[in-house]
Amino acid sequence: MICQTTRKGQECAFMTKDGCVYNGGSCYQIVESCNGCSRVVSYETGWFCGKCPEPEKKWKTGKCNLATHVTDGTAKTKNAKVNPIKASKRRGGR
């Protein structure tokens, strides 16, 4: 249904005929950690996350899994150590 409380005019999974059924009756505004995320949307009632109704809970245990502006730092490097014996065998077989 269409939200009638905080994100007016947007589709909302928590909106029913009786109103918003989320904890407290409405979505919560973003926290400071959300600044810079591409999912943050501005409405006339404030700044809200487009995917999560309560962003503070997402940041409580560390990094938000929906955050687009934070990287986890576990990317593999291309300068991995190579065994020289195996490398010479690979080159020789071609």
C-alpha positions in Angstrom: 0.0 0.0 0.0 1.0 3.6 -0.3 2.6 5.2 2.8 0.5 7.9 4.5 2.8 8.7 7.4 6.5 9.6 6.8 7.2 8.6 3.2 4.0 9.9 1.7 3.3 8.6 -1.8 5.8 5.7 -1.7 5.0 2.0 -1.7 5.3 0.6 1.8 5.2 -3.0 3.1 4.1 -1.9 6.5 1.1 0.1 5.5 -2.4 -1.4 5.9 -5.9 -0.1 5.9 -5.5 0.6 9.6 -2.3 2.6 9.2 1.4 1.8 9.6 1.9 -1.4 11.5 5.7 -1.0 12.0 7.1 -0.5 15.5 5.9 2.9 16.7 3.6 3.5 13.7 6.1 5.0 11.3 9.6 4.6 9.8 12.6 6.2 11.6 15.0 8.8 10.1 18.5 7.9 9.1 21.4 7.9 11.6 24.7 9.8 11.0 26.4 6.6 9.7 23.9 6.5 6.7 25.2 9.8 5.3 26.7 9.2 1.8 24.6 6.1 1.1 22.8 6.0 -2.2 19.7 4.5 -0.6 19.0 7.6 1.5 15.9 9.5 0.2 14.7 13.0 1.2 11.0 13.5 1.9 9.2 16.5 3.2 9.2 14.9 6.7 12.9 14.2 6.7 15.7 11.9 5.4 14.8 8.2 5.4 16.4 4.9 4.1 14.6 3.6 1.0 15.1 0.0 2.0 15.0 -0.2 5.8 12.4 1.3 8.2 14.8 1.5 11.2 18.4 2.2 10.1 19.7 2.5 13.6 19.2 -1.3 14.1 21.2 -2.0 11.0 24.3 -0.1 12.4 23.9 -1.5 15.9 26.1 -4.6 15.4 28.6 -3.0 12.9 28.3 -2.2 9.3 24.8 -2.0 7.7 24.5 -4.7 5.1 22.5 -2.4 2.8 25.1 0.4 2.9 26.4 1.4 -0.5 29.1 3.8 0.7 31.0 1.4 3.0 33.4 -1.3 1.7 34.3 -4.4 3.7 38.0 -4.3 2.7 38.2 -8.0 1.9 38.8 -7.5 -1.8 41.5 -9.9 -3.2 44.7 -8.3 -4.5 46.1 -9.3 -7.8 49.7 -9.2 -6.5 49.4 -12.5 -4.8 52.5 -14.4 -4.1 53.3 -17.0 -6.7 55.4 -20.1 -6.4 58.2 -19.6 -8.9 58.6 -23.3 -9.7 54.9 -23.7 -10.6 55.0 -20.4 -12.6 57.9 -21.6 -14.7 56.1 -24.9 -15.4 53.0 -23.0 -16.6 55.0 -20.8 -18.9 57.0 -23.8 -20.4 53.9 -25.8 -21.2 52.5 -23.2 -23.6 
